[in-house]
Amino acid sequence: MLYQAWEQRKLGEIVNRLNKTSNSSQLPKIEFEDIIAGEGRLNKNITSKFDGRKGILFKPNNILYGKLRPYLKNWLFPKFEGIALGDFWVFEAKDTIPSFIYNLIQSDSYQKIANDTSGTKMPRSDWKKVSNSDFLVPKEKIEQQKIGSFFQQFDHTIALHQRKLDALKLMKQGFLQQMFPVNGKKVPKVRFVDFDDDWEQFMLGKLVQITMGQSPKSINYTDNPSDYILVQGNADMRNGQVVPRVWTKQATRTADIGDIILSVRAPVGDVGKTDYHVALGHGVAGIKGNEFIYQILLKMKIDKYWVEYSVGSTFESINSNDLKEAPISVPNEREQKKVGAFFSQLDETIALDQKKLDKLNILKKAYLKNMFI
């Protein structure tokens, strides 16, 4: 079937911006913090958010767009009635298909105009500018419908993969709590067969070599991948792996391939591994430990172990002694390898699912770029 050419329409011609307010305690409330930025999904169950706060009323198939700091990409296509609190625009499709409009606002063409903002600290999209901007829209509603349905199916697939990934991560957290001793116990609640010896407690520094980072002079920073990769904090790690971001000609302290990297400055305790020989900045420490040690450090982060060392500090951080004197319980070497291998396999499964999800999100962005001009 051949469709007619798309036509230019001003946004104000294809949507109504709704402003009816309500403080009904019978309707759920939506805030920026409830939405996963850039994904258009809720990050929590909002059925408990029934209170008397006042906001803009929205109905099913309206479109919510966060006008404050639009680069945060807070948007939602609700299938329920509720109240939007804070700096939201609520759109109602006008002589167009709502699902098409929802994907239009995610496109680069819309985002470019929405981010042409006023203000610096609290930038907000300019409604006059956005509503008077032209966008290409299919003349025929059936084509709008097909495009909207295509992206709805894509979003559904992404959501399914995200739920699976979230479930795997939650399962791993459960295993971490069950397979390591807690509350001074000498054995974990769950362990592999053929192991019944008590675990022993040591200070971390007695088991592993720890190298505290020391930042090189900023004059030596480069963007040349041939230089040393500089790891300064959690910004240089993603999904448990070092991701090259900044390089340096000077390496004052280093870590080798396979070493563990731990953030010692806010946020303290984030952990990753490095597949590279890297320079260690002031915000991290390098640890030569096995897979078992890596998983223990992950658990310590989850358990908020490091919080007590930074309470009351102006800048959250831990020092060399805090790290070296941290008490950990360990089994014999054979059980360490067994536990480490179990969690390593689980991490590989999580990483594989994360890669699939990343590819889906990249593919969706490509479709948005090519289907909305």
N, C-alpha and C positions, 0 to 999 in steps of 0.2 A: 504494500500500500504506500502510495506517495503522499507526503504531507506538504502543505503549503509552506512557503518561506516564513521564517520567524519575523516578527515585527518589533520595533522599538517601542517600549512603553515606560512611562515614568512609574516609579514605585508607588507613588501616591494614587495612581490610576488603577493599580491591581491589588492594593490592600487598603483596608481601613485600619487606622491606628485607634485601638479601643482605650477609653479612659474611664469607664465606669468603675467606681470603687466600691468596696465592700469590706466590712469587718466581721462577717458572719463566722461564728465559731463552729458552724456545721461544715465548713469547707476547709480542705487542707491548704497549708501555706507553702509556697515555693520561694526559696532564697538562692542567691548565687552559690552558697556553700553546699546546696543540695544537688548540684549538677556537676557531672564530670565534664570538665572543660574540653571542648572540641569533639565530644562524643555524643552529646545530646541524650545522656542517660542519667537517671537518678542514682546517687551513690548510697542512698539509704531508704528505708521505708518511711514515708512521710505521713502515714495514716495517724500517727500520734501528734502531728503538728496541727492541732485544732485549737486555736486561741482567738483572742479578740483583736489582733493587730489588723490594721487597715492597709489594703493594697488594691491593685487593679484586678478586677474580676476577669477570669478567662474560662472558656468553655472548650469541650473536646474539639480538636482540629484547629484551634487557634494556634498561633506561633509565638513563642516567647523569645525575645532577643535582648541580651544584656547590653545596654547602651553605655554603661560605665566600664571604662577600660575594655573596649570592644576586642582588643587583641587577645583577651582571655577566652573568647569564643564560647560564651555561655548562651546556649540556645536549647530549646526544648519544643517538642511537638506532642503535647499531652493528649491523652485519650480520656481525660477525666476533667471535671470542673474543679476550679480552685481559685486561689488568690495569689498573685505575684507580688512579693514584697521587695522593695528597693528599686534600683534603677533598671527596670525592664520596660521595653516596648512590647505591647501585646498586639499582634496583627491578626486581622480577619481577612481571609482571601476574598477579593471582590471580582466576581466574574472570572475567576481562575481556580485551578485545582490547588487546595491547601498543601498537599504533599509536594507539589512542584515549587511553591513559594518557599517551603521549608528548606528545600535543597538549594534554591536560588540564594538564600541568605548565607549559605555556607560557601558559596563560590568565591573565587578570587576577585571577580569583578565587583561583587557586593562588598566584600571585606575591605577592598582598597578604599572605597568611598566611606564606609563606616568608620574606618580608622583614620580618616582625614579629620582629626578631632580638634576641639578647642580645649585649652587647659593643659597643664603639664603634669602636675601631681595627681590629679583626678580627671583624666581626659574622658570626655563623653562624646558620643556620636552626635552629629548635628542633624536634627530631623528635617529641617528646611533643605539642607544640602542633599540628604539621602532621598527624601521623598520626591525631589525634583530631578533626580538622576535617571538616566535612561538605561534600560536593560532589555536584552533581546528575549522575547517570549514567543513560544509557539502560538500560532493563530488558532489552531484546533485544540479543543480541550482533550480530545482523545490522545493526542501526542503528549500533552502535559501530564495526563493520567498515567501513561506508559512510563514516562520518565520518573514520575513520583513513585510509582510502584516498583520500578527497577531499584531505586535507591532505598526504598523501604525494605526490600528483600535483602539488599546488601547490608543495611544496618542490622537486620535480624540475624544474619549470619555472623557479623562481627560480635553482636551481643552474646550469641551462643558460645563463641570461642572465648570471649572474655569471662563468661560465667564458669566455663570449664577451667580456665586458667586460675581464676579466683579460688575455685574449689580445691585445685591442686596445691596452691600456696597455703590455704587454710589447713589442708590435710598435713602438709609438711610441718606447720607450726604445732599441730597436735602431736606428731611423732617426736618433735624436739622436746616437748614437755614430758612425754612418756618415756623416752629412751635415754634421758640423762637424769641423774639423781637430783632430788630437790629437798629443800629444808633440812640439810645436814645428813640426809640419808646416805648410806654407803653403797647402795645399789639402786638402779632405776626400776620403775614399775614394769617396764617392758624390755626384755632383752632376748637375744638369740639363744637357741638351745646350746647346751654344752658349755655355757659360761655361768659360773656361780661364785667366782671370787669377788671379794669386796673391791670397790674402786678406792683408789688412794687420792688424797688431796695434796696438791702442790701449788706453789706460786708459779704463775705463768712464766716468769723470767728464769725459773729453774729448768724449764722444759724446752724453751725455744730461744732463738737469738732474735733480739728486738733492736731495730735501728730507727731511732727517732729522726724525722725529717729535718732538713735545714734548707731553707729557700735560697736559691742562687740570687745574685743581684739582678734586678729587673732589666738592666741594660743588656743582659744576656738572653732575654726571652726572644724567641723567634717563631715563625710559622713554617719553618723548614723541617719536613718530616725526616730529613737525614740527621738532624740533631737529636739530643736526648728528649724523650717524652717526659714531660714534667707532670707529676701527680701532686696536686695541692689539697684536694679534699673530695667530698662526695660528688662535686660537679664533674669530676674526671672519671667517675665510675657509673656504669649503668647495668642493671640486672646482674650485679655481682662480678662485673668485669671492668678492667681499666679500658677507657675509651680515649684515644689520643685527642687532645684538644689544644694544648700549648706545648711548645718545645723550648729547649734551652741549650745554649752552647756550654754552659757550666753545670756540672753535676757534683754537688758537695756531698750528698749522701745518696746511695743508690739501693735498688732492690732488683733481684734477678728474676728471670722467667720462672713462673710457678710460685713465687712468694705471695704471701697474704698482705693486703694493704688495709690498714685500719685508720679511720678518721679520728684524730685526737682533738679536733676543734669543731665547733658547732657545724652540723649536728654530730656529736661525739658517738663513736661506736659503729658507724656504717662500715661494712666490710666488703671487700672484693678481692679478686685475684688478678694477677697480671700475666699476660702472655708476652710481655715485652720486658726488656731491660730498661728500667725507668729511673729518673731522678726523683728523689723524695723531697717535696716541699715541707714547709713548717707545719702544715695542717694534717700531716699523716705520719704513720709509722709503718715500717716494713717488718714483717714477721716471717721467719723461716719455720713453718710448721706444716704438719700433714693435714689431710682432709678432715680428720677428727678434730684437730684444733680449730680449723676453719669453721666447722659446724658449731663448736662450743661458743666461738666468738659471735656467730649469728644469734645463738640463743641468748647470750648475754645482752645483746642489743634489744631483742624482743622483750626480755625480762626487765629492761630499763636499769640494768646493773650500774651503768655509768652515771646515772642521774644524780646519785648522792654525792658524787665528787665535784659536781658543778653547781649545786644549789647555792644561791647567794652570790655566785660569781658574776662579775660584770659581763664577762665573755665566757661562754660555756667551753671548757677545755679540760683535758687531763694531761698529766705530766708523765715522765718516764717511770717514776716510782709507782704511780697509780697503776700503770700498765704492768710493770714487772711483778708487783706484789698482789695482783688479782688472783684470788684462790680459784682453782679449778679441780674438779674430780676427774680422774682418768682410770681406765681399766688397763689390763695388760696389753701389750702391743698387738697381739692377735685379734683381740676384741676391738681395739681401736680401728684396725684395718677393716673389720667386718662392718662396724657402725659407719665408718667413713665411706665405704663403698656403697652402702645402702642409700645414704643421703646424696652421694654423688650421682647415683643413677636417677634419683628423684629430681635432682637439680637439672639433669640433662633432659628429662621429660618436660619439666617446666620451661626450660630454655627453648626447646623445640616448639612448644605451643606458643611461646612468646613470639618466636620468629614468624610463625604462621599468622598470628594476629597482626604483627607489624606489617607483613606483606599485604594483608587485606586492607589495612588502613592506608597504605601507600597507594594501592590500586584504586581505592575509593577517591582519594585526592586527585589521582590522574583522570578518572572519569569526570569528576566535578570540573576540572580544568578544561577538559576537551568538550564537554557537553553544555557548558555555560560560557558564553563568550563575553 
